[in-house]
Amino acid sequence: MRKLFRLAVFAGLVLMGKRLFDQWMASSAPVTSGRDTATGTDPKAKWSAPGYEDKSFGQAVNQDQQLVDDLVRETGGDMAEAEARFREESAGAPAIARQEG
């Protein structure tokens, strides 16, 4: 029984040490600033490929939906002009240009 108690105390100490070490490592990790992350810190960032380069795909789509509404309003309903501006200003503009050649 005594050995089992000692083993349990030892396991608890090891677990506590591991947690303290993980906290220490997390607090000493280098912090990079001025870079875009998956949360899209730069609202004007262009989405060019899946991943964490600038923003998530969902954020790019939401931004483009808002841009469409704004462009249609700004052009007074001229869909051809709104579409031309969208191809230049959208978050997905680099991907559109790449797909069209």
ZAVEXTI-521685 format. One line per 4 residues: number of its first residue (from 0); for each residue x, y, z of N, C-alpha, C, O. Coordinates in steps of 0.05 Angstrom, whole numbers. Example, Ala and Ser with C-alpha at 12.3 -4.5 7.8 and 13.67 -1.06 7.14 Angstrom:
0 = 264 -114 156 246 -90 156 264 -66 156 285 -66 169 ~ 257 -45 142 273 -21 143 258 1 157 268 23 161
END
This chain:
0 = 17 -24 0 0 0 0 17 25 0 12 45 -13 ~ 39 24 15 57 47 17 71 52 -10 74 75 -18 ~ 78 31 -24 91 34 -50 71 46 -70 78 63 -86 ~ 46 38 -68 26 49 -86 21 78 -81 18 94 -100
4 = 21 87 -56 18 115 -49 42 131 -59 38 152 -71 ~ 66 120 -56 90 134 -66 90 136 -96 97 157 -107 ~ 81 116 -109 79 116 -139 59 137 -148 64 152 -167 ~ 36 139 -134 16 159 -141 26 187 -137 21 205 -153
8 = 41 192 -114 52 218 -109 73 225 -130 74 247 -140 ~ 90 206 -137 110 210 -157 97 217 -184 106 235 -198 ~ 76 202 -192 63 207 -217 50 235 -217 51 249 -237 ~ 39 243 -195 28 270 -192 49 292 -196 44 312 -209
12 = 72 288 -183 94 307 -186 104 309 -215 111 330 -224 ~ 106 286 -228 115 286 -256 95 301 -273 103 317 -290 ~ 69 296 -269 49 310 -284 50 340 -279 47 356 -298 ~ 53 348 -254 55 376 -248 79 389 -261 78 411 -271
16 = 101 375 -260 126 385 -272 123 388 -302 132 407 -314 ~ 109 369 -315 104 371 -344 87 395 -351 93 409 -370 ~ 66 399 -335 49 423 -340 64 449 -336 61 467 -352 ~ 80 451 -315 96 475 -311 116 479 -333 120 502 -342
20 = 128 458 -343 147 460 -365 132 470 -391 143 487 -405 ~ 109 459 -396 93 467 -420 86 496 -418 87 511 -438 ~ 78 506 -394 71 534 -391 95 551 -395 94 573 -407 ~ 118 543 -385 143 558 -388 151 560 -417 159 581 -426
24 = 148 538 -431 155 538 -460 136 556 -476 145 570 -494 ~ 111 556 -469 91 572 -483 97 602 -478 93 618 -496 ~ 105 609 -454 110 637 -448 136 647 -459 140 671 -463 ~ 155 629 -465 180 637 -475 182 635 -506 203 640 -517
28 = 160 627 -519 160 624 -548 163 652 -561 151 671 -551 ~ 178 654 -582 181 680 -595 154 689 -607 140 674 -618 ~ 149 714 -603 124 726 -614 131 742 -639 148 759 -639 ~ 117 735 -660 121 749 -685 98 768 -689 75 761 -684
32 = 104 792 -696 83 812 -700 84 822 -729 105 820 -742 ~ 62 833 -737 61 844 -764 58 823 -786 61 829 -809 ~ 50 799 -778 45 778 -798 16 770 -797 3 771 -776 ~ 6 762 -820 -21 752 -821 -23 724 -810 -4 708 -812
36 = -45 718 -799 -50 691 -788 -76 680 -799 -89 692 -816 ~ -82 657 -790 -107 645 -799 -132 661 -791 -153 658 -803 ~ -129 679 -772 -151 696 -764 -153 720 -782 -172 735 -779 ~ -135 724 -800 -137 746 -819 -133 773 -807 -151 789 -806
40 = -109 778 -796 -104 804 -783 -103 827 -802 -106 850 -794 ~ -100 822 -828 -99 843 -848 -125 842 -864 -127 824 -881 ~ -143 860 -860 -169 858 -875 -166 862 -905 -183 855 -921 ~ -143 874 -914 -139 879 -943 -122 857 -955 -114 859 -979
44 = -116 836 -941 -99 814 -951 -113 800 -973 -138 797 -973 ~ -99 791 -993 -110 776 -1015 -107 746 -1010 -86 737 -1000 ~ -127 731 -1016 -127 702 -1012 -117 689 -1037 -130 691 -1058 ~ -94 675 -1036 -83 664 -1061 -82 634 -1060 -80 621 -1082
48 = -83 621 -1037 -82 592 -1035 -92 583 -1008 -91 598 -989 ~ -101 558 -1007 -110 547 -981 -87 547 -961 -64 543 -968 ~ -93 553 -936 -73 552 -915 -74 576 -897 -95 588 -894 ~ -52 582 -885 -51 603 -865 -36 627 -874 -26 643 -858
52 = -33 631 -901 -17 653 -911 -28 680 -902 -14 696 -890 ~ -53 685 -909 -64 711 -903 -90 710 -887 -92 722 -866 ~ -109 695 -896 -134 692 -882 -147 666 -890 -139 653 -910 ~ -167 658 -875 -180 633 -882 -198 637 -906 -205 660 -913
56 = -206 615 -918 -223 616 -942 -250 629 -935 -260 645 -950 ~ -261 622 -912 -286 633 -903 -285 663 -900 -304 678 -907 ~ -263 673 -889 -260 702 -885 -258 716 -912 -269 738 -915 ~ -244 704 -931 -242 716 -958 -269 717 -971 -275 736 -985
60 = -285 695 -969 -311 695 -981 -329 716 -969 -343 730 -983 ~ -329 719 -942 -345 739 -929 -337 767 -938 -354 784 -943 ~ -311 772 -941 -302 798 -950 -311 803 -978 -319 825 -985 ~ -309 783 -995 -318 786 -1023 -348 791 -1026 -356 806 -1043
64 = -363 778 -1009 -392 783 -1009 -399 812 -1002 -416 824 -1015 ~ -385 822 -983 -389 850 -975 -380 869 -998 -392 889 -1003 ~ -357 862 -1010 -347 878 -1032 -367 879 -1056 -370 900 -1068 ~ -379 856 -1062 -399 856 -1084 -422 876 -1078 -429 891 -1095
68 = -432 875 -1053 -453 893 -1046 -444 922 -1049 -459 939 -1059 ~ -420 928 -1040 -410 955 -1041 -405 964 -1070 -412 987 -1077 ~ -395 947 -1087 -389 954 -1115 -415 959 -1130 -416 978 -1146 ~ -435 942 -1126 -460 946 -1140 -473 973 -1131 -484 988 -1148
72 = -471 979 -1105 -481 1005 -1096 -466 1028 -1107 -477 1048 -1116 ~ -439 1026 -1108 -422 1048 -1117 -425 1053 -1147 -423 1076 -1156 ~ -430 1032 -1163 -432 1035 -1192 -461 1040 -1200 -466 1042 -1224 ~ -478 1044 -1181 -506 1050 -1188 -520 1027 -1202 -539 1032 -1217
76 = -512 1003 -1197 -525 979 -1209 -513 970 -1235 -524 951 -1247 ~ -491 982 -1244 -478 974 -1269 -462 949 -1263 -440 950 -1253 ~ -474 926 -1271 -462 900 -1264 -436 895 -1279 -418 882 -1267 ~ -433 905 -1303 -408 900 -1318 -385 915 -1305 -363 904 -1302
80 = -390 940 -1297 -369 955 -1283 -363 943 -1256 -339 941 -1248 ~ -383 935 -1242 -380 922 -1215 -363 897 -1218 -346 891 -1201 ~ -369 881 -1239 -354 856 -1243 -325 861 -1249 -307 847 -1239 ~ -320 881 -1266 -292 888 -1273 -277 897 -1249 -254 889 -1245
84 = -289 914 -1232 -276 923 -1208 -272 899 -1188 -252 898 -1174 ~ -291 881 -1187 -289 858 -1169 -265 841 -1176 -251 831 -1159 ~ -260 837 -1202 -237 821 -1211 -210 833 -1203 -190 819 -1201 ~ -210 859 -1198 -185 872 -1189 -183 875 -1159 -161 874 -1148
88 = -206 880 -1145 -205 887 -1117 -212 865 -1098 -208 868 -1074 ~ -222 842 -1107 -231 821 -1089 -208 808 -1075 -185 808 -1084 ~ -215 795 -1052 -194 780 -1038 -185 756 -1054 -162 748 -1051 ~ -201 746 -1072 -194 724 -1089 -183 732 -1115 -180 715 -1133
92 = -176 757 -1119 -166 767 -1145 -142 751 -1155 -140 744 -1179 ~ -122 745 -1138 -99 730 -1148 -107 702 -1158 -96 692 -1178 ~ -126 689 -1144 -134 663 -1153 -150 664 -1179 -147 647 -1197 ~ -167 685 -1182 -182 689 -1207 -163 693 -1230 -166 681 -1251
96 = -143 710 -1227 -124 716 -1248 -108 691 -1256 -103 686 -1279 ~ -101 675 -1236 -86 650 -1241 -103 630 -1256 -93 617 -1274 ~ -129 628 -1249 -147 609 -1263 -153 617 -1291 -157 600 -1309 ~ -154 643 -1296 -160 652 -1323 -136 653 -1341 -139 659 -1365
100 = -113 648 -1330 -89 647 -1347 -73 671 -1345 -52 673 -1357
END
